[in-house]
Amino acid sequence: MKRRLLVLFVIFAAALALALWLGNFLLREPGYVLIVRGRTELETSLAFLVLVLLAGAFALVLLTVLAGPLWQLLTPASWSHWRRRRAGSLRLQNGLLALAAGHWREAEEQLRAAANQTDWPLPALLAAAVAARQRGDGDAERYWLRNASDFPRGRLPAALLAARFALTDNNPTRARELLDAERPRHGDSPVLLQLLAEAYSRAGDWAAVCELIPTLRRLSLDANLDLRERRAWHARMRQAATQPGFTDAAQRRESLHRLWKKMPAELRHEPQLRAQYAGYLAQLEDGAGALKIVTGELDKRWDDGLPAVLEAINDVPPEQLLTRLERWLQERPGNQVLLLTAGRVALKAKLWGKARSFFETAAQSGSGTAMAELARLYDALGDEPRARDMLHRQLGVQRQQLPSLPLPERGRTSDV
């Protein structure tokens, strides 16, 4: 349409310029024209005759330019093309409705016909791949995806759909191959990056997930992005602390320390991640470092998940740990986490009386774990009646957490 308008504009400008030139020329020399046919004579000026001829020529050209599309529209071939597009649109609609209703075979047949009758068959090809997958026909699924990928601008949608299928089939390696191939051209697609992050997570490549998060945060409004980032760093620290290639604790500890420094600053202040890092340090024979992290964090803001890290510290005198725990207990008397941790550290220090006191205080608050620890301690001290009583109390606490279900009456037996 733009091309035709441009042609009309050029013709009009040329005709106007020629008319002005001829008009100026003929006004100076109007001339004389006499047309005789039989007894009929027509006398006029040359200027008027030239203007009439130019006007007729311009009208003929204009009619030719405008009548061409109209003539094409009225030809049988044009009507056939219109009917073909109309039929393709109806079949695409019917195919999508059948797909939504779960009629997979009917949907695929309708979509197959629509792909051959529409000017833009990509939606029909992708929907046909979904229908073939639901039918369990892998060959047909790959056929439709391949055709969609070959269509102009269809490579990315086909790759995204194939990657979703691969993730559904628990094949993150295949999904990663498909998405990595498209990332250089479509690295700003949030959908592609989210699927890629899912593929990395399924494959256990947490380093790749962490590297992808900043780009996702810039392009995506995913509300679960912060949770995904925390999970990725959590898993990445676990890998660093347990990787089989390192033969001693010092190597794992150094790897974990380097990873901790790479972590974003705001995540290093997450209580769960700090507790995990401190716990790994304690397990890797750096109890002093773990104690420093725990005390530094709890002096700023309290979190019940951190004191339990002290139970895993074996290379710091338990008396020193117990002193710190007792100081916190003075600020938070009755805190069950502190009481339970203090009791276990007291056991490491072989301070049986203190341990029993801590466990008894926690048990009075209803801690089933403290009751179990206390029963074990009573039994080790030879106080079997108290041990049995404490186990009975623990069972009562646990019984309250069980669902309400029918039970046989006491003293009666039931058929097995």
C-alpha positions as CSV (number, residue, x, y, z in Angstrom):
1,M,0.0,0.0,0.0
2,K,2.8,2.4,0.8
3,R,4.5,1.6,-2.5
4,R,1.3,2.5,-4.4
5,L,0.9,5.8,-2.6
6,L,4.5,6.6,-3.4
7,V,3.9,5.9,-7.1
8,L,0.8,8.1,-7.1
9,F,2.7,10.9,-5.5
10,V,5.5,10.7,-8.0
11,I,3.1,10.7,-10.9
12,F,1.1,13.6,-9.5
13,A,4.3,15.6,-8.9
14,A,5.6,14.9,-12.4
15,A,2.3,15.8,-14.1
16,L,2.0,19.0,-12.1
17,A,5.5,20.1,-13.0
18,L,4.9,19.3,-16.7
19,A,1.6,21.1,-16.7
20,L,3.1,24.2,-15.1
21,W,5.9,24.2,-17.7
22,L,3.6,23.7,-20.7
23,G,1.1,26.2,-19.3
24,N,3.8,28.8,-19.0
25,F,5.0,28.0,-22.5
26,L,1.6,28.0,-24.2
27,L,0.5,31.2,-22.5
28,R,3.3,32.9,-24.3
29,E,2.5,31.2,-27.6
30,P,-1.2,30.0,-27.4
31,G,-1.2,28.6,-31.0
32,Y,-4.2,27.7,-33.1
33,V,-5.7,24.2,-33.8
34,L,-8.5,23.5,-36.4
35,I,-10.0,20.0,-36.6
36,V,-12.2,19.3,-39.6
37,R,-14.2,16.1,-40.2
38,G,-16.7,16.3,-43.0
39,R,-18.7,19.4,-42.5
40,T,-17.9,19.5,-38.8
41,E,-15.2,21.9,-37.7
42,L,-13.6,22.2,-34.2
43,E,-11.5,25.3,-33.5
44,T,-9.5,25.7,-30.3
45,S,-6.3,27.0,-29.0
46,L,-3.2,24.8,-28.8
47,A,-2.9,25.4,-25.0
48,F,-6.4,24.1,-24.3
49,L,-5.9,21.0,-26.4
50,V,-2.7,20.2,-24.7
51,L,-4.2,20.6,-21.2
52,V,-7.1,18.3,-22.2
53,L,-4.7,15.6,-23.4
54,L,-2.6,15.9,-20.2
55,A,-5.7,15.7,-18.0
56,G,-6.9,12.6,-19.9
57,A,-3.5,10.9,-19.6
58,F,-3.3,11.6,-15.9
59,A,-6.8,10.2,-15.4
60,L,-5.9,7.1,-17.3
61,V,-2.8,6.5,-15.3
62,L,-4.6,7.1,-12.0
63,L,-7.4,4.7,-13.0
64,T,-4.8,2.1,-13.9
65,V,-3.0,2.4,-10.6
66,L,-6.2,2.3,-8.5
67,A,-8.1,-0.3,-10.5
68,G,-5.3,-2.9,-10.4
69,P,-5.9,-3.9,-6.7
70,L,-9.6,-3.8,-7.2
71,W,-9.4,-6.1,-10.2
72,Q,-7.2,-8.5,-8.3
73,L,-9.7,-8.6,-5.5
74,L,-12.5,-9.5,-7.8
75,T,-10.7,-12.3,-9.6
76,P,-11.5,-15.9,-8.7
77,A,-8.0,-16.5,-7.4
78,S,-8.3,-13.8,-4.9
79,W,-11.6,-15.2,-3.6
80,S,-10.0,-18.6,-3.4
81,H,-7.2,-17.3,-1.3
82,W,-9.7,-15.5,1.0
83,R,-11.7,-18.7,1.5
84,R,-8.5,-20.6,2.2
85,R,-7.5,-18.2,4.9
86,R,-11.0,-18.2,6.4
87,A,-11.0,-22.0,6.5
88,G,-7.6,-22.0,8.1
89,S,-8.7,-19.6,10.8
90,L,-11.8,-21.7,11.6
91,R,-9.7,-24.9,11.8
92,L,-7.2,-23.2,14.1
93,Q,-10.0,-22.1,16.4
94,N,-11.5,-25.6,16.4
95,G,-8.1,-27.2,17.0
96,L,-7.4,-25.0,20.0
97,L,-10.8,-25.7,21.4
98,A,-10.3,-29.4,21.0
99,L,-6.9,-29.1,22.6
100,A,-8.4,-27.3,25.6
101,A,-11.1,-30.0,25.9
102,G,-8.5,-32.8,25.8
103,H,-9.4,-34.3,22.4
104,W,-5.8,-34.7,21.3
105,R,-6.2,-36.6,18.0
106,E,-9.0,-34.3,16.8
107,A,-7.0,-31.3,17.8
108,E,-3.9,-32.4,16.0
109,E,-5.8,-33.1,12.8
110,Q,-7.5,-29.7,12.9
111,L,-4.2,-28.0,13.6
112,R,-2.4,-29.9,10.8
113,A,-4.9,-28.5,8.3
114,A,-4.7,-25.0,9.8
115,A,-1.0,-25.0,9.4
116,N,-1.4,-25.5,5.7
117,Q,-4.1,-22.9,5.2
118,T,-3.0,-19.9,7.2
119,D,-0.4,-17.2,6.4
120,W,1.1,-17.6,9.9
121,P,1.1,-21.3,10.8
122,L,3.4,-21.0,13.8
123,P,0.6,-21.1,16.5
124,A,-0.9,-24.2,14.8
125,L,2.5,-26.0,14.6
126,L,3.2,-25.4,18.3
127,A,-0.3,-26.4,19.4
128,A,0.0,-29.5,17.3
129,A,3.2,-30.4,19.1
130,V,1.4,-30.1,22.4
131,A,-1.4,-32.4,21.1
132,A,1.1,-35.0,19.8
133,R,2.8,-35.0,23.2
134,Q,-0.4,-35.5,25.0
135,R,-1.1,-38.5,22.7
136,G,2.3,-39.9,23.6
137,D,3.6,-39.7,20.0
138,G,7.2,-38.5,20.4
139,D,7.9,-38.7,16.7
140,A,5.0,-36.4,15.8
141,E,6.0,-34.1,18.7
142,R,9.5,-33.7,17.3
143,Y,8.1,-33.3,13.7
144,W,5.9,-30.4,14.7
145,L,8.6,-28.7,16.8
146,R,11.1,-29.1,13.9
147,N,8.6,-27.5,11.5
148,A,7.9,-24.7,13.9
149,S,11.6,-24.0,14.4
150,D,12.2,-23.8,10.6
151,F,9.4,-21.2,10.3
152,P,10.6,-17.5,10.4
153,R,10.8,-16.3,14.0
154,G,9.7,-19.7,15.2
155,R,13.0,-20.9,16.5
156,L,12.7,-19.3,20.0
157,P,9.1,-20.4,20.7
158,A,9.9,-23.9,19.5
159,A,13.0,-24.1,21.7
160,L,11.1,-22.8,24.8
161,L,8.3,-25.3,24.3
162,A,10.8,-28.2,23.8
163,A,12.7,-27.1,26.9
164,R,9.5,-27.2,28.9
165,F,8.8,-30.7,27.6
166,A,12.4,-31.7,28.6
167,L,12.0,-30.4,32.1
168,T,8.7,-32.2,32.5
169,D,10.5,-35.4,31.4
170,N,13.1,-34.7,34.1
171,N,15.8,-34.2,31.4
172,P,17.5,-30.9,32.5
173,T,20.5,-31.6,30.3
174,R,18.5,-31.5,27.1
175,A,16.6,-28.4,28.3
176,R,19.9,-26.7,29.0
177,E,21.3,-27.5,25.6
178,L,18.2,-26.0,23.9
179,L,18.2,-22.9,26.0
180,D,21.9,-22.2,25.9
181,A,21.8,-22.4,22.1
182,E,19.2,-19.5,22.0
183,R,20.7,-17.4,24.8
184,P,23.2,-15.5,22.5
185,R,20.3,-14.2,20.4
186,H,17.6,-13.9,23.1
187,G,19.5,-13.3,26.3
188,D,17.0,-10.6,27.3
189,S,14.0,-13.0,27.4
190,P,12.8,-13.5,31.0
191,V,11.0,-16.7,30.0
192,L,14.2,-18.2,28.6
193,L,16.2,-17.2,31.6
194,Q,13.7,-18.6,34.1
195,L,13.6,-21.9,32.3
196,L,17.4,-21.9,32.1
197,A,17.6,-21.3,35.9
198,E,15.2,-24.2,36.4
199,A,17.3,-26.4,34.2
200,Y,20.5,-25.4,36.1
201,S,18.8,-26.1,39.4
202,R,17.6,-29.6,38.3
203,A,21.1,-30.4,37.1
204,G,22.7,-29.3,40.3
205,D,24.7,-26.5,38.7
206,W,24.2,-24.0,41.5
207,A,27.1,-21.8,40.5
208,A,25.4,-21.2,37.1
209,V,22.1,-20.4,38.9
210,C,23.9,-17.8,41.1
211,E,25.5,-16.2,38.1
212,L,22.1,-16.0,36.4
213,I,20.2,-14.4,39.3
214,P,21.4,-10.8,38.7
215,T,20.3,-10.8,35.1
216,L,17.0,-12.4,36.1
217,R,16.5,-9.7,38.8
218,R,17.0,-7.0,36.2
219,L,14.6,-8.5,33.6
220,S,12.0,-10.4,35.7
221,L,9.4,-9.6,38.3
222,D,9.5,-13.1,39.7
223,A,8.3,-13.0,43.3
224,N,10.2,-16.2,44.1
225,L,13.5,-15.0,42.9
226,D,14.9,-14.2,46.4
227,L,13.9,-17.6,47.6
228,R,15.6,-19.2,44.6
229,E,18.7,-17.2,45.2
230,R,18.9,-18.3,48.9
231,R,18.3,-21.9,47.9
232,A,21.0,-21.7,45.3
233,W,23.6,-20.4,47.7
234,H,22.6,-22.8,50.3
235,A,23.1,-25.8,47.9
236,R,26.4,-24.2,46.6
237,M,27.8,-24.0,50.2
238,R,26.8,-27.6,50.8
239,Q,28.6,-28.7,47.7
240,A,31.7,-26.7,48.7
241,A,31.7,-28.3,52.2
242,T,31.2,-31.9,51.0
243,Q,32.9,-32.0,47.6
244,P,34.7,-35.4,47.3
245,G,37.8,-34.0,45.5
246,F,39.2,-32.5,48.6
247,T,41.0,-34.9,51.0
248,D,41.1,-32.9,54.2
249,A,39.1,-30.4,56.2
250,A,41.5,-27.5,55.5
251,Q,40.9,-27.7,51.7
252,R,37.1,-27.8,52.2
253,R,37.3,-24.9,54.7
254,E,39.3,-22.8,52.3
255,S,36.9,-23.4,49.4
256,L,34.0,-22.6,51.7
257,H,35.6,-19.4,52.8
258,R,36.2,-18.2,49.3
259,L,32.6,-19.0,48.4
260,W,31.4,-17.0,51.4
261,K,33.3,-14.0,50.3
262,K,31.7,-14.2,46.8
263,M,28.1,-14.3,48.3
264,P,26.2,-11.0,48.0
265,A,26.5,-9.0,51.2
266,E,22.8,-9.0,52.0
267,L,22.7,-12.8,51.9
268,R,25.6,-13.1,54.2
269,H,23.4,-11.5,56.9
270,E,20.6,-14.1,56.4
271,P,20.4,-16.0,59.7
272,Q,19.9,-19.4,58.0
273,L,22.9,-18.9,55.7
274,R,25.1,-17.7,58.5
275,A,24.0,-20.7,60.6
276,Q,24.8,-23.0,57.8
277,Y,28.2,-21.4,57.2
278,A,29.1,-21.5,60.9
279,G,27.9,-25.1,61.2
280,Y,30.1,-26.2,58.3
281,L,33.1,-24.4,59.9
282,A,32.4,-26.2,63.1
283,Q,32.3,-29.5,61.3
284,L,35.5,-28.6,59.4
285,E,37.5,-28.1,62.6
286,D,37.2,-24.3,62.7
287,G,35.2,-24.0,65.9
288,A,36.7,-20.6,66.8
289,G,35.6,-19.2,63.4
290,A,32.1,-20.6,63.9
291,L,31.8,-19.2,67.4
292,K,32.9,-15.8,66.2
293,I,30.2,-15.8,63.5
294,V,27.5,-16.9,65.9
295,T,28.4,-14.5,68.7
296,G,28.8,-11.6,66.3
297,E,25.4,-12.1,64.8
298,L,23.5,-12.8,68.0
299,D,25.1,-9.7,69.6
300,K,23.4,-7.6,66.8
301,R,20.1,-9.4,66.5
302,W,18.8,-12.6,68.0
303,D,17.9,-15.7,66.1
304,D,17.0,-19.1,67.7
305,G,18.6,-21.0,64.8
306,L,22.1,-19.9,65.6
307,P,22.9,-21.1,69.2
308,A,22.5,-24.8,68.2
309,V,25.7,-24.4,66.1
310,L,27.7,-24.5,69.3
311,E,26.8,-28.1,69.8
312,A,28.8,-29.1,66.7
313,I,32.0,-27.3,67.9
314,N,34.6,-29.8,69.1
315,D,37.9,-27.9,69.0
316,V,36.9,-25.1,71.5
317,P,36.8,-26.0,75.2
318,P,33.1,-26.7,76.1
319,E,33.5,-24.7,79.3
320,Q,34.2,-21.6,77.1
321,L,31.0,-22.3,75.1
322,L,29.0,-22.9,78.2
323,T,30.1,-19.6,79.6
324,R,28.7,-17.9,76.5
325,L,25.5,-19.8,76.6
326,E,24.9,-19.0,80.3
327,R,25.4,-15.3,79.5
328,W,22.7,-15.5,76.9
329,L,20.4,-17.4,79.3
330,Q,20.6,-14.5,81.7
331,E,19.2,-12.3,79.0
332,R,16.7,-14.9,77.8
333,P,15.7,-17.2,80.7
334,G,13.6,-20.1,79.7
335,N,14.6,-20.1,76.0
336,Q,14.3,-23.8,75.1
337,V,16.9,-23.6,72.3
338,L,19.4,-22.1,74.7
339,L,18.6,-24.6,77.5
340,L,18.8,-27.6,75.2
341,T,22.1,-26.4,73.7
342,A,23.5,-25.6,77.1
343,G,22.6,-29.0,78.4
344,R,24.4,-30.8,75.5
345,V,27.5,-28.6,75.8
346,A,27.5,-29.3,79.6
347,L,27.5,-33.1,78.7
348,K,30.6,-32.5,76.6
349,A,32.2,-30.8,79.6
350,K,31.1,-33.8,81.7
351,L,29.1,-31.4,84.0
352,W,26.3,-33.8,84.7
353,G,24.6,-31.7,87.3
354,K,24.5,-28.6,85.1
355,A,23.3,-30.7,82.1
356,R,20.5,-32.2,84.2
357,S,19.5,-28.7,85.4
358,F,19.3,-27.3,81.9
359,F,17.3,-30.3,80.6
360,E,14.9,-30.2,83.5
361,T,14.2,-26.5,83.0
362,A,13.5,-27.1,79.3
363,A,11.4,-30.2,80.0
364,Q,9.2,-28.1,82.3
365,S,8.4,-25.9,79.3
366,G,7.2,-29.0,77.4
367,S,10.2,-29.7,75.2
368,G,10.0,-33.4,74.1
369,T,13.6,-33.3,73.0
370,A,14.7,-32.1,76.4
371,M,12.7,-34.9,78.0
372,A,14.4,-37.5,75.8
373,E,17.9,-36.1,76.7
374,L,16.9,-36.1,80.4
375,A,15.7,-39.7,80.2
376,R,19.0,-40.7,78.6
377,L,21.0,-38.9,81.3
378,Y,18.9,-40.4,84.2
379,D,19.5,-43.8,82.8
380,A,23.2,-43.2,82.5
381,L,23.3,-42.0,86.1
382,G,21.5,-45.2,87.2
383,D,18.2,-43.5,88.1
384,E,16.0,-45.9,86.1
385,P,12.6,-44.9,87.7
386,R,13.2,-41.2,86.7
387,A,14.3,-42.3,83.3
388,R,11.1,-44.3,82.8
389,D,9.0,-41.5,84.1
390,M,10.6,-39.0,81.8
391,L,10.1,-41.3,78.8
392,H,6.4,-41.7,79.8
393,R,6.1,-37.9,79.9
394,Q,7.8,-37.6,76.5
395,L,5.3,-40.1,75.1
396,G,2.5,-38.0,76.5
397,V,3.8,-34.9,74.8
398,Q,4.2,-36.7,71.5
399,R,0.7,-38.3,71.9
400,Q,-0.8,-34.8,71.9
401,Q,0.7,-34.2,68.4
402,L,-0.8,-37.3,66.9
403,P,-4.1,-37.2,64.9
404,S,-7.3,-38.3,66.6
405,L,-8.0,-41.9,65.5
406,P,-10.1,-44.8,66.9
407,L,-8.2,-47.0,69.4
408,P,-9.1,-50.3,71.2
409,E,-10.4,-50.1,74.7
410,R,-7.9,-50.8,77.4
411,G,-7.9,-54.5,78.3
412,R,-9.6,-55.7,75.2
413,T,-8.0,-57.3,72.2
414,S,-9.0,-56.9,68.6
415,D,-8.9,-59.3,65.7
416,V,-5.7,-59.0,63.5
